[in-house]
Amino acid sequence: MTRYDLLSPRQSKDGKTRWLKVGAAFPRDKGGFSLVFDALPLPDKENRVQLLMSEAKPREDAGYPGPADRPAMPAGLDDEIPF
């Protein structure tokens, strides 16, 4: 399944723009996208909320442990967490 990252711009102390991942978007079978937010984006100085939807980076590139790095789940707790 194709997944997109939802990114919100934040100004850092040195004046540069950082893009903070706030959620994900998934294409729907009937068109459009479903948006899932892990955090709500904050408005900028002009009270605008801006999001960038870009192709998702592989989890290994995003700093998440890969499947080989994850510890084995105890028996009975091996269900997938949806987030």
MARZA-743922 format. One record per residue: z, y, x of N, C-alpha, C, O, CB in turn; chain; residue in three letters. Coordinates in steps of 0.2 Angstrom, whole numbers, plus 5000, padded with zeros to 4 digits. Glycine has a CB too. Layout:
N
{{Z, Y, X}, {Z, Y, X}, {Z, Y, X}, {Z, Y, X}, {Z, Y, X}, 'A', 'ALA'}
...
This chain:
83
{{5000, 4994, 5004}, {5000, 5000, 5000}, {5000, 5006, 5004}, {5004, 5007, 5009}, {5006, 5000, 4995}, 'A', 'MET'}
{{4996, 5011, 5003}, {4996, 5017, 5006}, {5002, 5022, 5005}, {5004, 5022, 4999}, {4989, 5021, 5005}, 'A', 'THR'}
{{5004, 5025, 5010}, {5010, 5029, 5009}, {5009, 5035, 5013}, {5006, 5035, 5018}, {5017, 5025, 5011}, 'A', 'ARG'}
{{5011, 5041, 5010}, {5011, 5047, 5013}, {5018, 5050, 5014}, {5022, 5049, 5010}, {5006, 5052, 5009}, 'A', 'TYR'}
{{5019, 5054, 5019}, {5025, 5057, 5020}, {5025, 5064, 5017}, {5020, 5068, 5017}, {5027, 5058, 5028}, 'A', 'ASP'}
{{5030, 5066, 5014}, {5031, 5073, 5012}, {5035, 5077, 5017}, {5041, 5075, 5018}, {5034, 5073, 5004}, 'A', 'LEU'}
{{5032, 5082, 5019}, {5036, 5086, 5025}, {5037, 5093, 5022}, {5033, 5096, 5019}, {5032, 5086, 5031}, 'A', 'LEU'}
{{5043, 5096, 5024}, {5044, 5103, 5022}, {5045, 5107, 5029}, {5049, 5105, 5033}, {5051, 5103, 5018}, 'A', 'SER'}
{{5042, 5113, 5029}, {5043, 5117, 5036}, {5050, 5120, 5036}, {5053, 5123, 5031}, {5038, 5122, 5036}, 'A', 'PRO'}
{{5053, 5120, 5042}, {5059, 5124, 5043}, {5058, 5128, 5050}, {5056, 5125, 5055}, {5065, 5118, 5044}, 'A', 'ARG'}
{{5061, 5134, 5050}, {5061, 5138, 5056}, {5067, 5136, 5060}, {5072, 5136, 5058}, {5061, 5145, 5054}, 'A', 'GLN'}
{{5065, 5134, 5067}, {5071, 5133, 5071}, {5073, 5139, 5074}, {5070, 5145, 5073}, {5068, 5128, 5077}, 'A', 'SER'}
{{5079, 5139, 5078}, {5082, 5145, 5081}, {5077, 5148, 5086}, {5077, 5154, 5087}, {5088, 5143, 5084}, 'A', 'LYS'}
{{5073, 5145, 5089}, {5068, 5148, 5094}, {5062, 5150, 5090}, {5057, 5152, 5094}, {5066, 5143, 5099}, 'A', 'ASP'}
{{5061, 5150, 5084}, {5056, 5153, 5080}, {5050, 5148, 5079}, {5045, 5150, 5075}, {5053, 5159, 5083}, 'A', 'GLY'}
{{5051, 5142, 5081}, {5045, 5137, 5080}, {5046, 5134, 5073}, {5052, 5134, 5071}, {5045, 5132, 5086}, 'A', 'LYS'}
{{5041, 5131, 5070}, {5041, 5128, 5064}, {5042, 5120, 5065}, {5038, 5117, 5069}, {5035, 5129, 5060}, 'A', 'THR'}
{{5047, 5117, 5062}, {5048, 5110, 5063}, {5047, 5107, 5056}, {5048, 5111, 5051}, {5056, 5108, 5065}, 'A', 'ARG'}
{{5044, 5101, 5055}, {5042, 5098, 5049}, {5047, 5093, 5048}, {5047, 5088, 5051}, {5035, 5096, 5049}, 'A', 'TRP'}
{{5051, 5094, 5042}, {5057, 5089, 5041}, {5054, 5084, 5035}, {5052, 5087, 5030}, {5063, 5093, 5038}, 'A', 'LEU'}
{{5054, 5078, 5036}, {5052, 5073, 5031}, {5057, 5073, 5025}, {5063, 5072, 5026}, {5052, 5066, 5034}, 'A', 'LYS'}
{{5055, 5075, 5019}, {5060, 5075, 5013}, {5058, 5070, 5008}, {5062, 5069, 5003}, {5059, 5082, 5010}, 'A', 'VAL'}
{{5053, 5066, 5009}, {5051, 5060, 5004}, {5044, 5057, 5006}, {5042, 5058, 5012}, {5051, 5063, 4997}, 'A', 'GLY'}
{{5042, 5054, 5001}, {5036, 5050, 5002}, {5032, 5050, 4995}, {5034, 5052, 4990}, {5037, 5042, 5003}, 'A', 'ALA'}
{{5025, 5049, 4996}, {5021, 5049, 4990}, {5017, 5043, 4990}, {5014, 5040, 4996}, {5016, 5056, 4990}, 'A', 'ALA'}
{{5015, 5040, 4984}, {5012, 5034, 4984}, {5006, 5035, 4978}, {5008, 5037, 4973}, {5017, 5028, 4982}, 'A', 'PHE'}
{{5000, 5033, 4980}, {4995, 5034, 4975}, {4996, 5029, 4969}, {4998, 5023, 4970}, {4988, 5032, 4978}, 'A', 'PRO'}
{{4994, 5031, 4963}, {4995, 5028, 4957}, {4988, 5024, 4955}, {4983, 5027, 4957}, {4997, 5032, 4951}, 'A', 'ARG'}
{{4989, 5019, 4952}, {4983, 5015, 4950}, {4978, 5019, 4945}, {4972, 5019, 4946}, {4984, 5008, 4947}, 'A', 'ASP'}
{{4981, 5023, 4941}, {4977, 5027, 4936}, {4976, 5034, 4939}, {4974, 5038, 4935}, {4981, 5027, 4930}, 'A', 'LYS'}
{{4977, 5035, 4945}, {4976, 5042, 4948}, {4982, 5046, 4949}, {4987, 5044, 4946}, {4971, 5046, 4943}, 'A', 'GLY'}
{{4982, 5051, 4953}, {4988, 5055, 4955}, {4992, 5051, 4960}, {4990, 5046, 4963}, {4991, 5057, 4949}, 'A', 'GLY'}
{{4998, 5054, 4961}, {5003, 5051, 4965}, {5010, 5051, 4962}, {5011, 5055, 4958}, {5003, 5055, 4972}, 'A', 'PHE'}
{{5014, 5046, 4964}, {5021, 5046, 4963}, {5025, 5049, 4969}, {5023, 5047, 4974}, {5024, 5039, 4961}, 'A', 'SER'}
{{5029, 5054, 4968}, {5033, 5057, 4973}, {5040, 5055, 4973}, {5043, 5055, 4967}, {5032, 5065, 4973}, 'A', 'LEU'}
{{5043, 5053, 4979}, {5050, 5050, 4979}, {5053, 5055, 4984}, {5051, 5055, 4990}, {5050, 5043, 4981}, 'A', 'VAL'}
{{5058, 5058, 4982}, {5062, 5063, 4987}, {5068, 5060, 4989}, {5072, 5057, 4985}, {5063, 5070, 4983}, 'A', 'PHE'}
{{5069, 5060, 4996}, {5076, 5059, 4999}, {5080, 5065, 5000}, {5086, 5064, 5000}, {5075, 5055, 5006}, 'A', 'ASP'}
{{5077, 5071, 5000}, {5080, 5077, 5000}, {5076, 5082, 4996}, {5070, 5081, 4996}, {5082, 5079, 5007}, 'A', 'ALA'}
{{5079, 5087, 4994}, {5075, 5093, 4991}, {5073, 5098, 4996}, {5077, 5100, 5000}, {5079, 5096, 4985}, 'A', 'LEU'}
{{5067, 5100, 4996}, {5065, 5105, 5000}, {5068, 5112, 4999}, {5069, 5114, 4993}, {5057, 5106, 5001}, 'A', 'PRO'}
{{5070, 5116, 5004}, {5073, 5123, 5002}, {5067, 5128, 5002}, {5062, 5127, 5006}, {5078, 5124, 5008}, 'A', 'LEU'}
{{5068, 5133, 4998}, {5064, 5139, 4998}, {5064, 5143, 5005}, {5069, 5143, 5008}, {5065, 5144, 4992}, 'A', 'PRO'}
{{5058, 5146, 5007}, {5058, 5150, 5013}, {5061, 5157, 5011}, {5063, 5158, 5006}, {5051, 5150, 5016}, 'A', 'ASP'}
{{5059, 5162, 5015}, {5062, 5169, 5015}, {5059, 5172, 5008}, {5062, 5177, 5005}, {5060, 5173, 5021}, 'A', 'LYS'}
{{5053, 5170, 5007}, {5049, 5173, 5001}, {5051, 5169, 4994}, {5047, 5170, 4989}, {5042, 5173, 5002}, 'A', 'GLU'}
{{5055, 5164, 4995}, {5057, 5160, 4989}, {5052, 5155, 4987}, {5051, 5153, 4981}, {5059, 5164, 4983}, 'A', 'ASN'}
{{5047, 5153, 4992}, {5042, 5148, 4990}, {5045, 5142, 4993}, {5048, 5141, 4998}, {5035, 5151, 4994}, 'A', 'ARG'}
{{5043, 5136, 4990}, {5044, 5130, 4992}, {5037, 5127, 4994}, {5033, 5126, 4990}, {5048, 5125, 4987}, 'A', 'VAL'}
{{5037, 5125, 5000}, {5030, 5122, 5003}, {5031, 5115, 5005}, {5036, 5113, 5008}, {5028, 5126, 5009}, 'A', 'GLN'}
{{5026, 5111, 5004}, {5026, 5104, 5006}, {5020, 5102, 5009}, {5015, 5105, 5007}, {5028, 5099, 5000}, 'A', 'LEU'}
{{5020, 5098, 5014}, {5014, 5095, 5017}, {5014, 5088, 5016}, {5019, 5084, 5017}, {5013, 5097, 5025}, 'A', 'LEU'}
{{5008, 5085, 5013}, {5008, 5078, 5012}, {5003, 5075, 5017}, {4997, 5077, 5017}, {5005, 5076, 5005}, 'A', 'MET'}
{{5006, 5071, 5022}, {5001, 5068, 5027}, {5002, 5061, 5028}, {5007, 5058, 5025}, {5003, 5072, 5034}, 'A', 'SER'}
{{4997, 5058, 5031}, {4997, 5050, 5031}, {5004, 5048, 5035}, {5006, 5052, 5040}, {4991, 5048, 5035}, 'A', 'GLU'}
{{5007, 5043, 5032}, {5013, 5041, 5035}, {5013, 5039, 5042}, {5008, 5035, 5044}, {5017, 5036, 5030}, 'A', 'ALA'}
{{5017, 5040, 5046}, {5017, 5037, 5053}, {5021, 5030, 5053}, {5025, 5029, 5049}, {5021, 5042, 5058}, 'A', 'LYS'}
{{5018, 5026, 5057}, {5022, 5019, 5057}, {5029, 5020, 5059}, {5031, 5025, 5062}, {5019, 5015, 5063}, 'A', 'PRO'}
{{5033, 5016, 5056}, {5041, 5017, 5056}, {5043, 5017, 5064}, {5048, 5020, 5066}, {5044, 5012, 5053}, 'A', 'ARG'}
{{5039, 5013, 5068}, {5041, 5013, 5075}, {5040, 5020, 5078}, {5044, 5022, 5082}, {5037, 5007, 5079}, 'A', 'GLU'}
{{5035, 5023, 5076}, {5034, 5030, 5079}, {5039, 5035, 5076}, {5040, 5040, 5079}, {5027, 5032, 5078}, 'A', 'ASP'}
{{5041, 5034, 5070}, {5046, 5039, 5067}, {5053, 5038, 5069}, {5057, 5041, 5067}, {5045, 5038, 5060}, 'A', 'ALA'}
{{5054, 5034, 5074}, {5061, 5033, 5076}, {5065, 5028, 5073}, {5071, 5027, 5074}, {5065, 5039, 5076}, 'A', 'GLY'}
{{5062, 5024, 5068}, {5066, 5019, 5065}, {5065, 5012, 5068}, {5060, 5011, 5072}, {5063, 5018, 5057}, 'A', 'TYR'}
{{5070, 5008, 5068}, {5069, 5001, 5072}, {5064, 4997, 5068}, {5063, 4997, 5062}, {5076, 4998, 5072}, 'A', 'PRO'}
{{5060, 4994, 5073}, {5055, 4989, 5070}, {5058, 4983, 5067}, {5064, 4982, 5068}, {5050, 4987, 5075}, 'A', 'GLY'}
{{5055, 4978, 5064}, {5057, 4972, 5061}, {5061, 4968, 5067}, {5066, 4965, 5065}, {5052, 4968, 5058}, 'A', 'PRO'}
{{5058, 4968, 5073}, {5062, 4963, 5078}, {5068, 4966, 5080}, {5073, 4963, 5083}, {5057, 4963, 5084}, 'A', 'ALA'}
{{5069, 4973, 5079}, {5075, 4976, 5081}, {5081, 4976, 5076}, {5087, 4977, 5078}, {5074, 4983, 5083}, 'A', 'ASP'}
{{5079, 4974, 5070}, {5084, 4974, 5065}, {5088, 4968, 5065}, {5086, 4962, 5066}, {5081, 4974, 5058}, 'A', 'ARG'}
{{5095, 4968, 5064}, {5099, 4962, 5064}, {5097, 4958, 5057}, {5095, 4961, 5052}, {5106, 4964, 5064}, 'A', 'PRO'}
{{5098, 4952, 5058}, {5097, 4947, 5052}, {5102, 4949, 5047}, {5108, 4950, 5048}, {5098, 4940, 5054}, 'A', 'ALA'}
{{5100, 4949, 5041}, {5105, 4950, 5035}, {5109, 4943, 5033}, {5106, 4938, 5034}, {5101, 4952, 5029}, 'A', 'MET'}
{{5115, 4944, 5031}, {5119, 4938, 5029}, {5116, 4935, 5023}, {5112, 4938, 5019}, {5126, 4940, 5028}, 'A', 'PRO'}
{{5117, 4928, 5022}, {5114, 4925, 5017}, {5116, 4928, 5010}, {5122, 4930, 5009}, {5116, 4917, 5017}, 'A', 'ALA'}
{{5111, 4929, 5006}, {5113, 4932, 4999}, {5112, 4939, 4999}, {5112, 4942, 4994}, {5120, 4930, 4997}, 'A', 'GLY'}
{{5111, 4942, 5005}, {5110, 4950, 5005}, {5104, 4952, 5008}, {5103, 4957, 5011}, {5116, 4953, 5009}, 'A', 'LEU'}
{{5099, 4947, 5008}, {5092, 4948, 5011}, {5087, 4952, 5006}, {5081, 4952, 5008}, {5090, 4942, 5013}, 'A', 'ASP'}
{{5089, 4955, 5001}, {5085, 4959, 4997}, {5083, 4965, 5000}, {5086, 4968, 5004}, {5088, 4960, 4990}, 'A', 'ASP'}
{{5077, 4968, 4998}, {5074, 4974, 5001}, {5077, 4980, 4998}, {5078, 4980, 4992}, {5066, 4974, 5001}, 'A', 'GLU'}
{{5079, 4985, 5002}, {5082, 4991, 4999}, {5075, 4996, 4998}, {5071, 4996, 5003}, {5087, 4995, 5004}, 'A', 'ILE'}
{{5074, 4999, 4992}, {5068, 5002, 4991}, {5068, 5009, 4994}, {5063, 5013, 4993}, {5067, 5003, 4984}, 'A', 'PRO'}
{{5072, 5011, 4998}, {5072, 5018, 5002}, {5073, 5017, 5009}, {5073, 5022, 5013}, {5076, 5023, 4999}, 'A', 'PHE'}
